[in-house]
Each structure stands twice: as structure tokens, then as C-alpha cells.
């Protein structure tokens, strides 16, 4: 089973963010992605770490 990095474990400076409905929000700084997830009461999960930039939901 694959383990995913979550929240502060994500090391990238920028990520491609996809919201909870599957809508792509674009490439944004990790701090902004963490803020968005926190405001929605969600964890930020890095689902494609090999992508450039990594993809997070």
C-alpha cells in the first residue's frame, strides 16, 4: 500500500492543487495550498509526488 505525504510532510515549494470536487486550482505555493485545505477542514495530500510540480488534493 502506498503511503502519501500529508500537510507539513510535503516538501515542495509549489504544488498543482486539485480541490475536493476534482477541479484544478492551478500551481500555487505550498503555504497557500495548506491554508486552503485548513480553511475547508481538510488535509492536503500529495497524490503524485513524481510530477513537476507535485500534485496535491
MMTF fields as JSON, N, C-alpha, C and O atoms, coordinates in Angstrom:
{
  "mmtfVersion": "1.0.0",
  "mmtfProducer": "UNKNOWN",
  "numBonds": 227,
  "numAtoms": 228,
  "numGroups": 57,
  "numChains": 1,
  "numModels": 1,
  "chainsPerModel": [1],
  "groupsPerChain": [57],
  "chainIdList": ["A"],
  "bondAtomList": [4, 2, 8, 6, 12, 10, 16, 14, 20, 18, 24, 22, 28, 26, 32, 30, 36, 34, 40, 38, 44, 42, 48, 46, 52, 50, 56, 54, 60, 58, 64, 62, 68, 66, 72, 70, 76, 74, 80, 78, 84, 82, 88, 86, 92, 90, 96, 94, 100, 98, 104, 102, 108, 106, 112, 110, 116, 114, 120, 118, 124, 122, 128, 126, 132, 130, 136, 134, 140, 138, 144, 142, 148, 146, 152, 150, 156, 154, 160, 158, 164, 162, 168, 166, 172, 170, 176, 174, 180, 178, 184, 182, 188, 186, 192, 190, 196, 194, 200, 198, 204, 202, 208, 206, 212, 210, 216, 214, 220, 218, 224, 222],
  "bondOrderList": [1, 1, 1, 1, 1, 1, 1, 1, 1, 1, 1, 1, 1, 1, 1, 1, 1, 1, 1, 1, 1, 1, 1, 1, 1, 1, 1, 1, 1, 1, 1, 1, 1, 1, 1, 1, 1, 1, 1, 1, 1, 1, 1, 1, 1, 1, 1, 1, 1, 1, 1, 1, 1, 1, 1, 1],
  "groupList": [{"groupName": "UNK", "atomNameList": ["N", "CA", "C", "O"], "elementList": ["N", "C", "C", "O"], "formalChargeList": [0, 0, 0, 0], "bondAtomList": [1, 0, 2, 1, 3, 2], "bondOrderList": [1, 1, 2], "singleLetterCode": "X", "chemCompType": "L-PEPTIDE LINKING"}],
  "groupTypeList": [0, 0, 0, 0, 0, 0, 0, 0, 0, 0, 0, 0, 0, 0, 0, 0, 0, 0, 0, 0, 0, 0, 0, 0, 0, 0, 0, 0, 0, 0, 0, 0, 0, 0, 0, 0, 0, 0, 0, 0, 0, 0, 0, 0, 0, 0, 0, 0, 0, 0, 0, 0, 0, 0, 0, 0, 0],
  "groupIdList": [1, 2, 3, 4, 5, 6, 7, 8, 9, 10, 11, 12, 13, 14, 15, 16, 17, 18, 19, 20, 21, 22, 23, 24, 25, 26, 27, 28, 29, 30, 31, 32, 33, 34, 35, 36, 37, 38, 39, 40, 41, 42, 43, 44, 45, 46, 47, 48, 49, 50, 51, 52, 53, 54, 55, 56, 57],
  "secStructList": [7, 7, 7, 7, 7, 5, 4, 4, 4, 7, 7, 7, 1, 3, 3, 3, 3, 3, 7, 6, 6, 1, 7, 3, 3, 3, 3, 3, 3, 2, 2, 2, 2, 2, 2, 2, 2, 2, 2, 6, 6, 7, 7, 7, 5, 3, 3, 3, 6, 6, 1, 1, 1, 7, 3, 3, 7],
  "xCoordList": [0.85, 0.0, 0.892, 1.854, 0.558, 1.344, 1.02, -0.139, 2.078, 1.873, 2.037, 2.913, 1.198, 1.206, 1.722, 1.496, 2.42, 2.79, 1.554, 0.778, 1.384, 0.252, 0.721, 1.703, -0.001, 0.203, 1.674, 2.292, 2.245, 3.619, 4.69, 5.864, 4.319, 5.28, 5.633, 6.661, 4.799, 5.018, 6.172, 6.14, 7.193, 8.43, 8.519, 9.404, 7.634, 7.702, 7.383, 6.615, 7.986, 7.696, 6.395, 5.68, 6.091, 4.847, 4.204, 4.892, 2.886, 2.147, 1.043, 0.578, 0.63, -0.569, -1.723, -1.769, -2.644, -3.71, -5.005, -5.438, -5.615, -6.918, -7.847, -7.525, -8.995, -9.89, -10.679, -10.528, -11.518, -12.263, -13.28, -13.784, -13.589, -14.525, -13.816, -14.468, -12.474, -11.71, -11.358, -10.787, -11.693, -11.388, -9.928, -9.464, -9.22, -7.832, -7.757, -8.32, -7.059, -6.939, -5.646, -5.442, -4.773, -3.539, -2.324, -2.387, -1.216, 0.047, 0.143, 0.128, 0.242, 0.276, 1.336, 1.733, 1.796, 2.767, 2.185, 0.986, 3.039, 2.592, 1.882, 0.908, 2.353, 1.716, 0.267, -0.611, 0.029, -1.342, -2.211, -3.368, -1.656, -2.398, -2.751, -3.858, -1.817, -2.077, -3.174, -4.027, -3.152, -4.161, -5.549, -6.523, -5.63, -6.913, -7.472, -8.652, -6.624, -7.066, -7.536, -8.577, -6.767, -7.108, -8.452, -9.266, -8.683, -9.943, -11.143, -12.247, -10.927, -12.012, -12.094, -12.951, -11.195, -11.186, -10.671, -11.04, -9.804, -9.282, -7.772, -7.105, -7.237, -5.797, -5.371, -6.12, -4.174, -3.575, -2.775, -1.917, -3.05, -2.408, -1.673, -2.244, -0.4, 0.409, 0.136, 0.595, -0.608, -1.038, -0.141, -0.177, 0.654, 1.572, 2.901, 3.18, 3.724, 4.98, 5.984, 6.869, 5.874, 6.824, 6.549, 7.409, 5.364, 5.018, 5.808, 6.317, 5.901, 6.615, 5.711, 5.514, 5.152, 5.267, 4.374, 3.492, 4.602, 3.785, 2.302, 1.939, 1.459, 0.004, -0.52, -0.201, -1.325, -1.927, -3.43, -3.943, -4.12, -5.581, -5.891, -7.058],
  "yCoordList": [-1.19, 0.0, 1.249, 1.341, 2.184, 3.4, 4.36, 4.544, 4.97, 5.987, 7.35, 7.558, 8.267, 9.615, 10.603, 10.443, 11.626, 12.732, 13.597, 13.807, 14.091, 14.966, 16.237, 16.235, 17.308, 18.597, 18.997, 19.146, 19.173, 19.688, 18.686, 19.047, 17.447, 16.459, 16.735, 16.263, 17.488, 17.788, 18.779, 19.838, 18.435, 19.22, 20.214, 21.07, 20.127, 21.005, 22.446, 22.705, 23.379, 24.804, 25.204, 26.086, 24.548, 24.782, 23.44, 22.43, 23.439, 22.226, 22.555, 23.692, 21.548, 21.677, 21.198, 20.033, 22.089, 21.791, 21.423, 22.101, 20.335, 19.885, 19.875, 19.277, 20.531, 20.625, 19.338, 18.369, 19.346, 18.145, 17.706, 16.584, 18.588, 18.24, 17.83, 17.572, 17.77, 17.396, 18.56, 18.359, 19.78, 20.966, 21.373, 21.484, 21.59, 22.001, 23.495, 24.324, 23.828, 25.215, 25.857, 27.057, 25.06, 25.598, 25.315, 24.575, 25.926, 25.771, 26.918, 28.093, 26.546, 27.567, 27.213, 26.053, 28.204, 27.935, 26.975, 26.996, 26.148, 25.143, 25.79, 25.235, 26.952, 27.605, 27.984, 27.869, 28.433, 28.779, 27.519, 27.535, 26.439, 25.173, 24.66, 24.17, 24.771, 24.35, 25.22, 24.714, 26.513, 27.427, 27.08, 27.048, 26.822, 26.467, 25.19, 25.123, 24.182, 22.908, 23.119, 22.598, 23.884, 24.137, 24.857, 24.511, 25.854, 26.597, 25.712, 25.977, 24.651, 23.727, 22.559, 21.688, 22.541, 21.46, 20.157, 19.079, 20.252, 19.069, 18.964, 19.95, 17.769, 17.572, 17.748, 17.421, 18.264, 18.358, 17.073, 16.736, 16.357, 15.074, 15.143, 15.542, 14.751, 14.715, 13.39, 12.339, 13.435, 12.209, 11.817, 10.67, 12.746, 12.443, 13.16, 14.191, 12.611, 13.27, 13.327, 14.183, 12.432, 12.395, 13.465, 13.747, 14.056, 15.106, 16.373, 16.549, 17.252, 18.501, 19.669, 19.886, 20.432, 20.241, 19.098, 18.645, 18.633, 17.539, 17.909, 19.076, 16.897, 17.098, 16.804, 15.774, 17.722, 17.567, 17.744, 18.486, 17.044, 17.168, 17.503, 17.659],
  "zCoordList": [0.0, 0.0, 0.0, 0.762, -0.851, -0.979, 0.163, 0.534, 0.713, 1.741, 1.107, 0.267, 1.51, 0.96, 1.996, 3.195, 1.512, 2.397, 2.586, 1.654, 3.795, 4.084, 4.785, 5.528, 4.532, 5.179, 5.217, 4.163, 6.394, 6.533, 6.106, 6.033, 5.825, 5.313, 3.853, 3.369, 3.151, 1.737, 1.638, 2.264, 0.851, 0.82, -0.324, -0.32, -1.296, -2.473, -2.096, -1.17, -2.83, -2.614, -3.308, -2.834, -4.437, -5.179, -5.496, -5.647, -5.595, -5.937, -6.928, -7.006, -7.68, -8.519, -7.649, -7.255, -7.355, -6.405, -7.111, -8.043, -6.649, -7.124, -5.918, -4.89, -6.036, -4.875, -4.658, -5.401, -3.632, -3.245, -4.288, -4.228, -5.253, -6.326, -7.614, -8.626, -7.581, -8.757, -9.667, -10.739, -9.249, -10.048, -9.832, -8.697, -10.933, -10.847, -10.516, -11.23, -9.43, -8.998, -9.48, -9.301, -10.091, -10.646, -9.786, -8.804, -10.181, -9.465, -8.461, -8.828, -7.194, -6.142, -5.098, -4.989, -4.332, -3.266, -2.225, -1.949, -1.661, -0.688, 0.5, 1.009, 0.948, 2.102, 1.789, 2.644, 0.57, 0.156, 0.076, 0.495, -0.458, -0.547, 0.849, 1.07, 1.784, 3.165, 3.79, 4.519, 3.508, 4.047, 3.509, 4.26, 2.205, 1.578, 2.191, 2.535, 2.327, 2.919, 4.352, 4.754, 5.12, 6.52, 6.643, 7.499, 5.791, 5.83, 5.536, 6.012, 4.747, 4.408, 5.379, 5.238, 6.371, 7.351, 6.783, 7.249, 5.76, 5.084, 5.247, 5.56, 5.034, 4.947, 3.498, 2.578, 3.304, 1.976, 1.761, 2.576, 0.672, 0.4, -0.932, -1.948, -0.918, -2.134, -2.851, -2.404, -3.958, -4.636, -5.809, -6.255, -6.309, -7.414, -7.16, -7.773, -6.25, -5.894, -7.032, -7.021, -8.023, -9.125, -10.181, -11.016, -10.15, -11.111, -10.801, -9.694, -11.798, -11.597, -11.989, -13.185, -11.048, -9.6, -9.114, -9.844, -7.884, -7.347, -7.332, -7.18, -7.494, -7.485, -6.086, -5.493, -5.57, -4.243, -4.333, -5.171, -3.449, -3.328, -1.892, -1.533]
}
